[in-house]
């Protein structure tokens, strides 16, 4: 892995290096190798990772085919419709929350 420092801008080069290392999974690998992992635990972890990857792939495929709703579209529609927290731009009328009693938290 190589990062070039331009115009003596070391801070920018460090940011680029960290981003590259994050993308490559170096930090995750270092954290994983900090302690010994038994071969049986390693196999279990890898099997779980494979299952998660397969489920994620199947979920994305179902969303593309229209079998599942796409959560990104839901967020976009809510933002366009003006939903959101009170006091934020695009929120409902300012007096709408005044009619509802405050929520109790215990």
Residue pairs with C-beta under 8 A, 6 or more apart in sequence:
1 17
1 20
1 21
1 24
3 13
3 16
3 17
3 20
4 13
5 13
6 12
6 13
21 27
37 45
59 68
62 68
63 69
63 70
78 84
79 90
82 90
82 91
82 92
83 90
83 91
83 92
84 90
84 91
85 91
86 92
86 94
86 96
86 97
87 94
